[in-house]
Amino acid sequence: MSEPSTARLDVPTDDESDTTIDETNQVMKSYLRKVDLRVAAFLCFGYGSVLLNRSATSFSKIQGIEKQLNMHGTQYNTLLALFYPTFLFFQLPLNLVYRKVGARLYIPSMLFFAGALSVCVLGVRTYSAMLAIRILEGCFQAGFCSAVFFTLSLWYPREYLATRTSWVISSTCLAGILFSAFSLCLSKLDTPTPIYSWQYLYLLVGLIACFSGIFGFVFIRDHPDTASFLTEQERALIAQVMSKNDLQASLSNKISVHQIIQGLTDWRLLMFMIIDFANNFVGASASGWAPVLLTSIGHTTTTSMLILLVSAILAMLATIATGWYAQRIKHIGYLQIALSTAGAVVLLIGVAGVHNKAARTISVFLLPILAAPACIVGPTWLNLKIRGTDNSAISNAFATAACSIGVFANSYAYLNTDAPLYIKGSSSNFAMFGAAILSSGVLLYNARNENITSSRASFGRSGFKHIQDQKSCS
C-alpha cells in the first residue's frame, strides 16, 4: 500500500545530488510500507468496525428489533439518538487524555471495550437494556473516533495524508460490503429466540472491534520517534519531515482553555465543522436509513441487501478514488462543491419521483456513492492546513464532534409516522448540501482574497491561527 514513486517528498537535505534524493525516497518508501501495515491497517479495521456498530442498529430495524423488544412510537429513533450525547460529551476530554497516555494504550483500549459492549447485545432482552448499552458505547467509540484523524496526521506527511484518510473512511464501505453479505445470509436464517438474527450482527461487529483492539495493542506505537519497528534512519527522516509542519508527536505542550475557546471562535474551523456536519448528516441518510428506505419502497429484505451490496462496492471505489484525487489537486474545496452538487441532483431524482419506485430506488442506490467520498474531504482539507500537535488534537476533536452531531440530528430525520414516503427526511438533506456548498465557497473565497501562498509560513504558537487558507491546498 505504499505510495507511487512519483509522489514529491518535501524533505530538506544538505546534499541535493540525485544519489541523496534516491536514498531519501527509498527510506520514505520503507517507512510508509511499515506504517501502512501497522498504523493504517489498525485504524482501517477499527474505524470500519466502529461504524459497523451503527449500521447494525439500522439493519436491526428491518430484522424485527422493534417487535422483539416491544418498541413503539419514536423509541427506535431514540435508540439511535441516545448514543450521541455521551459520544459528544466525551469527545474533547478523551482526546486530551489521548495526548497524555499515548496511542498504544489508549486507542486499542477504547476499541476493545466498544467491541465488548457490542458482544453484550447477545444478552439483551428489553428495550431499556439495549438503550443502556448504546449510551455506554457512545463513550468508548468517542474515544476512538476522535483520535483517528489526529493519529493519521502524526504519522503521515501532508502529501500522503489524503490517501490514508480515504483508506480509513473507505474501510467502512468495505466493511459494509461484508456486513450486507452477512445480513443477507442471516435474513435466510430462521433463528429461534432468545437470540435473534440482528443480535448476531452485533456479535460480528463486536468481535471485529475486539480483534482490532488486540491488533493495536501488539503492533502500534505512540508515535514515530518511539516506534521500534522503524530503523534509526527512518525515524530521523520522518522527524525531519514532520518538524517542518510542527507535528512532532513527542512534544509535551499543554493545551490551555484559551486555545479551546479560540478554536470555537475561529470562523474557519466553524466552516469546516459545518461541512463535516452536513456531510455526515447526508452520509447517515445514505447508509443508516438505506435498508429502511428500500423496504418501505416495497423491496424485500433480500433484494434490499443485494442493492446495498452493489452500492457499497461502488462507494468504496469512489472513496478511494477521491482520496487519490484529493491528494493531487490544488483546490480540494471545489471537489467538495462538486460532490455536494451531484448528491443534490441524485436526491432530487428521489424526491421528484417520490411515487415512482424506480426513481426512489436509483436515488437510494446512488446517494452512498457520492456521500461516502464527501465525508473524507472535510477531514482531509482541515488536516492539510493544521500545524502543531495541540492544534491538531483539538481541531480534530471539534471536527469529529461536528460529524457526530450531524449523525445525531439525522436520527430523527426519518420517523415511522412519515413512512412510506419519508418526504421530510429526504428533503432535509437538501439543506445539508446547501450548507456544505456555501461553507466551501466561503473558505475558497477567503483563500483567494488573502492571496496566501503555498510557502506554509509560520503560524501563531497558540490558538487556532493555524487554520489559514493556502492556495496549494484550498
N, C-alpha and C positions, 0 to 999 in steps of 0.2 A: 504493500500500500504506500510505497514511497513516492515522492514527488518526481515528475519528469525532470530530466536533466536541463531542460530549457528554463526552469524557474530561476529567476535572478536572485542571488544572495546579496543582501545589503550588509556585507561583512567588512569591517575595516581591517586592512592588512598593511604591514610595513613594507612588504615586498609585492609589487604589482605584477610580477612576472607570471607567465602562463602556468609555470610549474606550481607556483603558490596558489593560484586560483583553482587549478585542478585538484590539488591536495585538499583545499578548503571544501570544495564541492563533494569530494569523496567522504570527508569526515562528516559533513552535514547529512549526506545520504545515509550513512551508517547510523547517525543519531536519530534521524527520522524513522528509519526502519525499526529500531529498538523501541522508541517511544510509541510508535503506532501499534506495535504488538502488545504493549503493556497498558499504557495510559489510555490511548484512544479506544482500544478494544474493550477495556473495562468500562469506560464511560458509555460506549455504544450499547453494550449488554445491559448496563444498569439503567440508562435512560429509557431504553426500549421496554424493559420490564416494568419500570415505574409508570410509564404511560399506558402500558397494557392493563395495569390495575384499574385505571379509569375506564378503559374500553370494556373491561369485564362487567362493570356496572351497567354500561349501555347495552351490551349483548344480553345481560341477565333479564332485561325488561321483556324482550321478545321470547325468552325461555321460561317465563312464568313466575318471576320473583315476586311480582305484586300479588298474585293469587296465593302463592305458597307462604308468604309472610303476612297475609291479610292486610295489605296496604289499601288505602283509599284516598280519594281526592288528590292533593298535591304531595303526598308523602314520598312518592318516588323522586320528585324534584327536590324535596328537602334532603333526601338521601344523597343525591348528587351534590347539593349545595353545601351541606354542613361539613364536608371535607375541607373546605377552603378557609373558614375562619381560623382554625389552628394553623393551616398551611401559611396563611398570610401573617399571622401573629408571630410565628417563629422564624419567618423568612430572614429578616435582618439580624436578630440576635444570634441565630445559629451560624449565619455567615461570618459573624465576628468571632464566634467560637472556633470556627474552622481556621481562621487566621492564627489562632493561638496554638491549637493542638496538632495541626498538620493534616495533610490529605490521607496518609497511610492509616491512621487510626480513625479519623472522623468519617470519611466518605463511605468506606466499606461497612462501618457500624450502622450508619443510617440506612443504608440499602438493605442490610441483612435484617434489621428489625422491621422495616417496612414489609419485606417479604414474609417474615414470620407472622405478621398480622394477617396477611392475605391467606396464609395457610390455615389460620384460626377460623376463617369463614366456614370451614367444613363443619364446625360445631354450632353454627348459628341456627337458631330455631325461631327467633322472634325478630320483629322489626327493630325493637329497641336495642337488641344485641348487635344487629348489623349497623345501626347508627353509631353505636359506641366505637366499633372497630373503625368505621370511616373517619370519625373525629380523631382517633389516635393515629391513624395512617397519615393524616394531614401533617402532623408534627414531623414524623420521620422522613416523609417524602419532601417536605420543605427543606430539611437539612441536606438532602442530596441534590435536589434540582437547583437550589440557589448557588451551589458550588460548581456546577458542571462547566459553564462558560468561563467562569473565573479560572478554573483549573486549566482549561484549554489555552487561555491567554498567557498562562505562566510557563507552559511547556513548548509552545509553538511561536516562532517569529510571525510577524504580521502577514508575510507573503504566503504562509501556509495555513493561516488561521481559518479562512473561509471554507477551504476544502474540508478541514477536520470538523468544523461546525456542521457542515452538510452531512458528514458521515454520522454524527451523533443524532441529528434530527431525522435523517433518513432511516436510522435504525428502528424508529417507531413504525415506519412503513413496512420494513422487512418483518418486524415482529407482528404487525397487523396481518401480513400475508399468512404467517404461520398460525396466528390466532383465528383467522377466518376459516382456515382449513380444519383446525381443531374443533371449532364451533360447529362446522358443517358435519363433522363426524359425530359430535355429541347430540346434534339435533336428530340423528337417526337412532340414538341410543335411548331405550326406554329404561331410565334409571329409577329404581324404586326409592321411596322415602326410607330413612330420613335424609339421605343425601341426594340432592337434585343436580341436574346437569350443569346449571350455572355455578354451583359450588365447585365443581371440578375445574371450571375456568379459573376461579380464584386460586385453586391449588396449583395449577400450571404456572400462572404468573408469579405466585409466591415462591415456588421452587426455583424459578429462573432468577428472581431477585436474590434469593439466599445464595445460590451458586455464584452469582456475580459478586456478591459481597465477599465471599470466601476467596474468589479470584483476586479481588482487590487487596485483601489482607496479605496475600502471598507475593504479588507481583509489583504493586505500585510503590512509589516512594513519595516523600513530601514535596520535593522539587528537584530540578536537575542537579544542583550543586551538591546534593547528598545522595544521588542515585548511584548505587554500587554497580549497577549493570552497565553504566556508561564508563568509557575509558577516560583517563585524565585529559586527553586531547579533546575529546568530545565535550566534556564539562567546561573546559577552558573556552572552546569556541562558542558554545551556546551562551555562556556568561557574557562573552564579549558582544554577541549579537543582541541579547536581551538588555544589556546595560544601556544601549542606545535608546531603548524605549522605556527606561526606568522601570523594568518589570522583573528585577531580580527577586525571586520569591523569598529569599532568606532575610530580606530587610525587615526590621522589627519596629518600624514606626507605629506609634499608637494612633488609633482612629478616634478623632475627637467628635464631640457633639456638634461643634461648629461646622465640621466637614459634612456631617449628615444633613444639617439644616441647609447648608449651601447647596447640597445636592438636590434637595426638594424644591429649592427656589431657583435653580438654574433652568431656564426655559428650554435649552437644548435637550437636556436629559428628559424633561417633561414631554417633549415632542417624540423622543424615542419610546417613552413609556406609552404614549397614545398609540403609536404604531404597533407595539407589542400587544397592547390591549385589544386593538381591532383585529390583528391577525389571529390571535388565539381565540377570540370570540367566534370568528368565522371558522377557524380550524375545529373548534368544538362542535359547531353545527355540522361540519363536513364529515367528521369521523364519529363523534359521540352519538349523534342522533341519526346517522345514516341507516342503521338497521331498523329503527322505529319508522322512519320516513318511508323506507321501501316496503315494509309490511303494511303500512297504512295505505299505500297506493293500491295494494292488492296482490303483491308478490308473496309467494310462500317463503318460509324461513330458509329453505334450501336454495331457492332462486336468489334471495337477498344475499346469502353468504357467497354465492358464486359471483354475483355482480361486484360485491365489495372486495372479493379476492383479486379480480382483474384490476379494479380501481386502485387497490393498494400497491400492486406491482408497478403500474404506471406512475403512481405518486412517488414511489421510491426512486424510480429512474429520473423523474423530473426534479426531485430534490437534489440528487447527486449532480445532475447537470447544472442546476442553478448554483450550487456551491462551487463547481469548477468554473463557471462563467463569471460569478461574482468576484472571484479572485483576480480575474484578468481584465475586468473593465474598470474605467476610471470614474464612472458615475453610477454607483450602486443604487442611489436613490431613484433613478429612472427605472431600474429593474423592479423596485417596489411598486412604483406607479403602474407599470405595465401589468404586473401580476394582479393588482387590485382591480384595475380596469377590466381585465379579462374575466376575473371572478365575478364582477358585477354583471357582465354580459351573460355569463352562464346562469347566474341566479335569476336574471330577468327572464330567461327561457322558461325556468320552472314556475315563476310567479305568473307570467303572462299566460302560460299554458296550464294553469292550476287544475283544470278539469280534464286535462289530456294526460293519460298515463304515460305515454311515450316521452312527452316533453319533461315531465317531472322526473322520470327515470334517468333521462340524459343529464338533467341538472344535478341530481344527487350523485350520479356516476362521475361527472367531470369536476365537481367542486373540490374534492380532496386533491385532485391532480394539480390544482392551482393554489389551494390553501396551504398544503404542506410545504412547497418551496418558499412561499411568502414568509413562513414562520422562521426561516433561517436568515432572512435579510436583515431584520431588526437587530438581533444579537450580533451578527457579523459586522454590520455597519457601525454599531456602537463600539465594539471591541477594536475596530480598526482605528479608532480615534483616541482611545484611552491611554494615558501614561501613568505609571505608578501602581504598586500593588494595592494600596489602600483605596485609591480611586477606583480601581478595577473591581475590588471586592464589593464596595458599596454600590457602585453603578450597576453591577450585575444583580445585586440583591434587589434593587429598586425595579430593574427591568423584569426580573423574574416575577416579582410581586405583581407588576402590571399584567404579565401574562396570566397569572393565576386569577386576578380579578376579572379578566376577560372571560375565562372559562367559568368562573363563579356566576357572573352575570348571565351567561348562556344557560345555566342550569334551569332557569325559569322561562326560557325563550319558547319552549315547546311544551305546552300544557295539555293534559288529556282533554280538557274542555274545548280545545281548538282543533282536535282531531276530526276528520282525517286530513283536512286541507293544510292545517298549520300555517295559515297565511301570515299571522302576526310574527311567528318565529322566523319564517323565511324573509319577510320584509325587513326585519330588524337588521339583517346583515348588510343591507344597502347603506345604512348609516355608518356601519363599520368600515366598509370600503371607502366611503367618502372621507371619513376621518383619517384613514391611512394615507390616502392620496393628498389631502390637504396638508397634513403634517410633513410628509415627504417634500412637498413643494416648498413649504416654508424653510426647511433645512437647506434645500438646494438653492433657494433664492438668497438665503443668508450667506452661503458659501460664495456665491457669485459676487455679491455686493462687497463682501470683505476682502475678496481677491487674495485669499490665503493660499500660499504656495505649498508645494509638497516637501518643503525642507524640514518639516517636523521641528519647528522652532520650540524652544523650551517653554513649558507652561508653568503656572503657579505651583508652588510646592504644596499648598493646602487647598481644600475646597474642590470645586468642580470646574475650574477654569480650563481643565484639560479637554473639555468637550467643545472643541473648536473645529470648525469645518476646514478640511483641506481639499484642494482640488483633486489630489491624487486618489482620494477615497470617498468623494462625495457622490 
